[in-house]
Amino acid sequence: MSLLKQKTVPFVVPSLADADPAYAELVAKQRDLLDQQAKFTAERVGLVASIRADTSREVDPKVAALLGDPVSGKATSRQRVGEIDTHLKTIANALEIIRIRLADARSKASLAVCAKVKPEYARRVKAMAEALEQVQVARAHYDELRSDLDANDVSWGSLVPMTPAFLGDYRDGHVPRWLGEAKRAGY
């Protein structure tokens, strides 16, 4: 049980943005565009509500100019809603481009994170491999005792036989496969 009681040193995996400045710039730009989108959307909602609430008769701004009348607030609000819709469409297009660029930049940033994490990853794989090798030895001793009991025709049900089936087959089970995979990967 000493393995379970050992304290591990906290290790923080760097974010993609921390590992790659180009990725960080894209994330910052995306955040800025999302903030703009939220601001314009909120303004639009307010304008649409005020247009609906305004029961005054609306005169086209060009007609009002010919008549020498002031442009109505309703008309000004409608014009602003049109401008906002154009901004929102442009922002949506920019966000799509940022999404594509982030997907492309993710690979490069991931490689940078993996390079920084590799020594810690290797240390943890090694610790697991050592622990699993101990499990393999313990299992071999356990299976040897079970085999001896069976070979001597001992009715050993009172010992509560337990088969470590979760480990798979002794010769080609989960533990040997994992250890082989770790070895082939260079750990």
C-alpha positions as CSV (number, residue, x, y, z in Angstrom):
1,M,0.0,0.0,0.0
2,S,3.0,2.3,0.1
3,L,2.4,3.3,-3.5
4,L,-1.0,4.6,-2.7
5,K,0.3,6.7,0.2
6,Q,3.0,8.4,-1.7
7,K,2.4,12.1,-2.4
8,T,2.8,13.1,-6.0
9,V,4.3,16.5,-6.8
10,P,1.7,18.7,-8.4
11,F,2.3,19.0,-12.1
12,V,0.5,21.5,-14.2
13,V,0.0,20.7,-17.8
14,P,0.5,24.0,-19.7
15,S,-2.5,25.2,-21.7
16,L,-2.2,25.4,-25.5
17,A,-2.2,29.2,-25.2
18,D,0.7,29.1,-22.6
19,A,2.7,26.8,-24.9
20,D,2.3,28.7,-28.1
21,P,2.0,32.5,-28.4
22,A,0.4,32.3,-31.9
23,Y,-2.4,30.1,-30.4
24,A,-2.8,32.5,-27.5
25,E,-3.2,35.4,-29.9
26,L,-5.9,33.6,-31.8
27,V,-7.7,32.8,-28.5
28,A,-7.5,36.5,-27.5
29,K,-8.9,37.6,-30.8
30,Q,-11.7,35.1,-30.6
31,R,-12.5,36.3,-27.1
32,D,-12.5,39.9,-28.3
33,L,-14.8,39.0,-31.2
34,L,-17.2,37.2,-28.9
35,D,-17.3,40.2,-26.6
36,Q,-18.1,42.5,-29.6
37,Q,-20.8,40.0,-30.7
38,A,-22.4,40.0,-27.3
39,K,-22.3,43.8,-27.1
40,F,-23.9,44.3,-30.5
41,T,-26.5,41.6,-29.8
42,A,-27.5,43.3,-26.6
43,E,-27.8,46.6,-28.3
44,R,-29.9,45.1,-31.1
45,V,-32.2,43.5,-28.6
46,G,-32.7,46.8,-26.8
47,L,-33.4,48.7,-30.1
48,V,-35.9,46.1,-31.4
49,A,-37.7,46.3,-28.1
50,S,-37.9,50.1,-28.3
51,I,-39.0,49.9,-31.9
52,R,-41.9,47.6,-31.0
53,A,-42.8,49.7,-28.0
54,D,-42.9,52.9,-30.1
55,T,-46.4,53.4,-31.4
56,S,-45.7,56.6,-33.2
57,R,-46.2,56.9,-36.9
58,E,-43.0,56.4,-38.7
59,V,-41.9,58.5,-41.7
60,D,-39.2,57.4,-44.0
61,P,-36.0,59.5,-43.2
62,K,-35.7,60.6,-46.9
63,V,-39.3,61.8,-46.9
64,A,-38.8,63.5,-43.5
65,A,-35.8,65.4,-45.0
66,L,-37.9,66.5,-48.0
67,L,-40.6,67.8,-45.6
68,G,-38.1,69.4,-43.4
69,D,-39.2,67.2,-40.5
70,P,-36.9,65.7,-38.0
71,V,-36.0,62.0,-38.5
72,S,-38.0,59.9,-36.1
73,G,-36.3,57.9,-33.3
74,K,-38.0,54.8,-34.7
75,A,-36.3,55.3,-38.1
76,T,-33.0,56.0,-36.5
77,S,-33.3,52.8,-34.5
78,R,-34.2,50.8,-37.5
79,Q,-31.1,52.2,-39.3
80,R,-28.9,51.3,-36.4
81,V,-30.4,47.7,-36.3
82,G,-29.4,47.4,-40.0
83,E,-25.8,48.5,-39.1
84,I,-25.7,46.1,-36.2
85,D,-26.9,43.2,-38.4
86,T,-24.1,43.9,-40.8
87,H,-21.5,44.0,-38.0
88,L,-22.9,40.8,-36.5
89,K,-22.6,39.0,-39.9
90,T,-19.0,40.3,-40.3
91,I,-18.2,39.1,-36.8
92,A,-19.7,35.7,-37.4
93,N,-17.6,35.3,-40.6
94,A,-14.5,36.4,-38.6
95,L,-15.3,33.9,-35.8
96,E,-15.5,31.1,-38.4
97,I,-12.1,31.9,-39.8
98,I,-10.7,32.1,-36.2
99,R,-12.2,28.7,-35.5
100,I,-10.5,27.2,-38.5
101,R,-7.2,28.9,-37.6
102,L,-7.4,27.6,-34.1
103,A,-8.0,24.1,-35.3
104,D,-4.9,24.4,-37.5
105,A,-2.8,26.0,-34.7
106,R,-3.9,23.3,-32.1
107,S,-1.6,20.7,-33.6
108,K,1.5,22.9,-33.3
109,A,0.5,24.1,-29.8
110,S,-0.2,20.5,-28.8
111,L,3.3,19.4,-29.9
112,A,4.7,22.2,-27.7
113,V,2.7,21.1,-24.7
114,C,3.8,17.5,-25.3
115,A,7.4,18.5,-25.4
116,K,7.1,20.2,-22.1
117,V,5.1,17.3,-20.5
118,K,7.2,14.4,-21.9
119,P,9.6,14.1,-18.9
120,E,6.8,14.0,-16.4
121,Y,4.8,11.6,-18.6
122,A,7.8,9.3,-18.8
123,R,8.3,9.4,-15.1
124,R,4.7,8.4,-14.5
125,V,4.7,5.7,-17.1
126,K,7.8,4.3,-15.5
127,A,6.2,4.4,-12.0
128,M,3.2,2.5,-13.4
129,A,5.4,0.0,-15.2
130,E,7.3,-0.7,-12.0
131,A,4.1,-1.1,-10.0
132,L,2.6,-3.4,-12.6
133,E,5.8,-5.5,-12.7
134,Q,5.4,-5.9,-8.9
135,V,1.8,-6.9,-9.6
136,Q,3.0,-9.5,-12.1
137,V,5.4,-11.0,-9.5
138,A,2.8,-11.0,-6.8
139,R,0.3,-12.7,-9.2
140,A,2.8,-15.3,-10.2
141,H,3.4,-16.2,-6.5
142,Y,-0.4,-16.2,-5.9
143,D,-1.0,-18.4,-9.0
144,E,1.8,-20.8,-7.9
145,L,0.2,-21.3,-4.4
146,R,-3.2,-21.9,-6.0
147,S,-1.7,-24.4,-8.4
148,D,0.0,-26.2,-5.5
149,L,-3.3,-26.4,-3.6
150,D,-5.0,-27.8,-6.7
151,A,-2.2,-30.2,-7.4
152,N,-2.4,-31.5,-3.8
153,D,-6.2,-32.0,-4.2
154,V,-6.8,-29.5,-1.4
155,S,-10.4,-28.3,-1.0
156,W,-9.5,-24.7,-0.3
157,G,-12.9,-23.0,-0.7
158,S,-12.6,-21.9,3.0
159,L,-9.8,-19.5,1.9
160,V,-12.2,-17.8,-0.5
161,P,-10.5,-18.3,-3.8
162,M,-10.2,-15.1,-5.8
163,T,-9.2,-15.0,-9.4
164,P,-7.6,-11.8,-10.6
165,A,-9.5,-11.9,-13.8
166,F,-9.4,-8.1,-14.2
167,L,-5.7,-8.5,-15.0
168,G,-6.4,-10.8,-17.9
169,D,-4.5,-14.0,-18.7
170,Y,-1.1,-14.3,-16.9
171,R,0.9,-14.8,-20.0
172,D,-1.0,-12.5,-22.4
173,G,-3.2,-10.4,-20.2
174,H,-3.8,-6.7,-19.7
175,V,-0.6,-6.2,-17.6
176,P,1.8,-7.8,-20.0
177,R,0.2,-6.1,-23.0
178,W,0.4,-2.7,-21.3
179,L,4.0,-3.3,-20.3
180,G,4.9,-4.3,-23.8
181,E,3.2,-1.2,-25.2
182,A,5.1,1.0,-22.8
183,K,8.4,-0.7,-23.8
184,R,7.7,-0.4,-27.5
185,A,6.9,3.4,-27.0
186,G,10.4,3.8,-25.4
187,Y,9.4,4.1,-21.8
